[in-house]
Amino acid sequence: QVQLVESGGGLVQPGGSLTLSCAASGDIFSIYVMGWYRQAPGKLREVVATITSDGSTNYVDSVKGRFTISRDNAKNTEYLQMNNLEPEDTAVYYCNAGTSSGYCWGQGNQVTVSA
């Protein structure tokens, strides 16, 4: 089993930056993909970005050029660097890992973009 613990998030002004972190523990060798999802009030949870074990990345169109997903295998940690944040990015952000046993989720972190 894999456990995910998130950190980061908070309140930032439009145009600002934030970095989210997600530390994995447990059966980390079963992880084949990691990602970030978000859920805004009244909306469905959506994928933001994913990164595979070989480093291939994908982004939802709305964050391309602004967000960067990365992972540090030595620290078993993935990151989401968010630049030029917009009010529409306000949501609870969830770390996700795909493993041989299924999908695991972090606890979620609130990101609020507001003046």
C-alpha positions, 0 to 999 in steps of 0.5 A: 500500500502507498501513503501520500502526504501533501504540503504547500498550498495557501493563498496567493494573489493573481500572477503569483506562484506556489509549489505543492509537494507530495511525499510517498511512502510504503510500497513505492516500487509499485507506483507507475504514474503520479499526478495532481488533480483539483476540484473547484467548488461545484465542479467535478475533480479534474486531472491537472498533470501527470508524470510517469515513472520514466518522466513523461508528462501531460498537462490539462490545456488550461495550465500548459506553460504555467504549471510544471510537474516533477518528481524526485525519485531519491526523495519519493516526492512529486511536485507541482510548480504553479506560476502565473496563477489565476483565480480560476486555479482556485481549488482543492488540489489532490496528489494521486498515485497509480500503483499495481494495487489501484489508485491512492490519494493525498489528503488535499490542499486548498489553493486560493488565488485572490486579490 
